[in-house]
Amino acid sequence: MPTRTVLAAAALLVSATGVSATGASAASADPRPAHPAAAPAAALKQCAENALTVRAAASGKDHVLRLSVKNHSSHACLVGHVPLVNYGDLDGAAVPFPLSGSATYKLDAGKTAHAAVRSVSASGDSDVRSVDYVVVAANPEHHGQKFTAAALAEPGGLRVWSPVTTLWQPTREMADEVLAESVGAGVLKV
């Protein structure tokens, strides 16, 4: 799968230009002082893997899984802005939609973030693969949680081709809406 190349190119673009996929400059900062009650993101630490519960579940829609990550610690921490979703031993991870650099997502204590992933994003039945499991991680440094195809209501295997995942969202409904907007994303045009 070409997804690793797409992710690397997007990350390189963000780091080289300092401009995110939304067009915001990484160098431009809000000149107003931060609200005294808000902790600056730089002061927050990455969430420890054992402080998180990562879940994947069938959505009831073809080739779509719902993902969630819950922070069980007593303090806010950071996860990757996009879940890392790997299908079986295939090369590469699901492409984020919208494209995102290496930003983080603040996950408050006791809160849950949601994402959705579509495993088959392009037509071309001859190129679709089938795998026995998917691994989902909240941070690239984490080992992630393995979910079998049978546990995800796909006993014949998870079909995958050019998978696309949403960024973490505050609600499941928002994740579903973003995934609906992603139709056609992840397809490389040459």
N, C-alpha and C positions, 0 to 999 in steps of 0.2 A: 504494500500500500504506500502511496506517496505522501501520507499524512505527516510523517516525520519531517520531510523536506518543507512542507507548507508551514508547520509550526516553527521550524528553525528560521525560515525566511521572515516570518512575521516577527519573531523575537528580535532578529537581527535588525529589521527595519525600525522597530521601536527603540532599540538601544542605540542605533547609529544616528537616528534623526532626533531622538528625544520627543517624538510625537507619537501619541497613542493612536489606536484605531479610530478613536472618536475625534482625533484632530487636536487634542489638548496637548500643549507643550509640557514636557516633564520639567523644564526649567522655569516655567512661569509659576509663580506662587502667589497666593492671595495675600496682599499687603496688610490686611487687617489681622489683628492678633487673634489667636485661637481662643475659643470660648473656654473660660477657666475650668468649667466642669468636665470638659472633654479631654480625654487622654490623647496626646498625639500618636498617630499610627506608628511612628518610629519607636515609641516607648513600649509598644506591645510586642510580645514574643510570639514566635510560631507556636501553634497548638501542638502539644505532645500527642503522638499517635494514640497513646493509651487513654487520653482524655476525651477522645472522640469516638462516636459510633457512626460508622458509615453503612448505609443501607442501599440496596438496589431492589426494585420490585417491578413486576410486569405492570404495564399501564392499561392494558385492555386494547391498545392500539397496536397494529402490526409494526414490529421492529422498533418499538419505543419502550425504553425503560425509564422509570422515575428513580432519581437518586436523592439521597439526603445525607447530611452530616450534622450530628448534634454534639455540642460542647458540654461535657459533663463536669468541667472544672468550675471553680468558684470565681473565675475571672475571665474577662474577654481575652481572646487570643486571635491569631491570624491563620487562615488557611489560604491555599492558592486561590486566585480569583476564579479559576476554572478547575473542575474536577479532572483528574487524570484517569482516563478510561482506556484500558487496553483489552482487546479481544483475543483470548487464547494466547498463542505464541506468535501471532501475526506481528509484523514490523509496524511500529508507529502507534499513536494514540488517536482518539477521536479529536477532530479539529474543532476548536472553540468557535462558537457563533454568539455574538460577533467576535471577530479576531481580537485577541487580547494579548498583551505582552505579559511580563512576569509580575503583574500587580497582585495584591493580596486582598482578601475579603475579611473584614472584621466580624468575628463570630462571638457575640456576647455570651456570658455564662448562662447555661441552661437553654440556650436558643438553638434552633435548627435552621439550616439553609437547605435549599432545594435546587435541583437541576434536572434536566431531562436529556436523554441521549437517543438519537435515531441511528440504528446500526446500518440501515440500507438507505443511502441518500441519492443514489443514481440508478437509472435503469441499466440493464446489461446483465441479465441472468447468468450468462456464461462466466462472468467475473465474480459473482457472489461466492463467498466462502462460508463454511459452517464451522463453528468452534464449540467446544464443550464448556467453556467458562469465560467470564469477564472479571477483570480486576479493577477495582475503583479505589483511588486514593485521594485524600483531601489536600495533600501536599506532595510535591514531586519526591521529597526525601523519604516519604513513608512507604512501607511495603505494600500497603493497601489491603483491601478485603476481597477475597475471592468468592464469586457467586457462580454456582454451576447452572448450566442451561436448564436442567431439570427443576432446580429450585426457583427458576424464573419462568416457569410454565412453558418451557421450550424443550421437551424431552428429546426431540430430534436434533437439537443443536441450535445455537444462535447464528442466524444468517447475518453476514456482515460484508459491506462494501462501502468505502468512503464514509465512515461514521462521523456524525456531527453532534457535539454536546453544547448545551447552554452554559453560561457562566453561572455561578451560584446566585440564587435569587432568594428574597425573603419569604416567598410563598410558593407552593406547588403550582398554583394557578399562573403566577408570573412566569415560572419555568416553562409551563405548557404553552403560553402565549409566545414566548421568545422562540421556542422550538418550531412553532407553526410558522413564524416569520423566516425560518432558516431553509425553507424548501429551495433546493438547488444549491445550497452552500456545500462546500466540501468537494465540489466537482472541479477538477483542474481543467481549465480551457487552454488549449495549445494552439 
